[in-house]
Amino acid sequence: MVVEMYEMADLLMQWLILPMALLGWHLFNKGARHETKIAVLAAQMEASKLSYDREMKEMKETIKAIFGKLDSIEYSLRDK
């Protein structure tokens, strides 16, 4: 009777518990890799957004400077 219980426990361990544990371990590792990739992508997206915002700010300042120069040229031409 006791030997049968050990054999049954051994079978359960080999064919049910161990595969489920391995599957759980595999899914955990896969999830951890995905979390890392998501964090990297989020950081890249934030860096791209900051770079884009900085470029837009520079372009706005450049356009303002160009229009300022054009206005000064227009004023000087009107005075003559």
Secondary structure, 3 states (H helix, E strand, C coil): CHHHHHHHHHHHHHHHHHHHHHHHHHHHHHHHHHHHHHHHHHHHHHHHHHHHHHHHHHHHHHHHHHHHHHHHHHHHHHHC
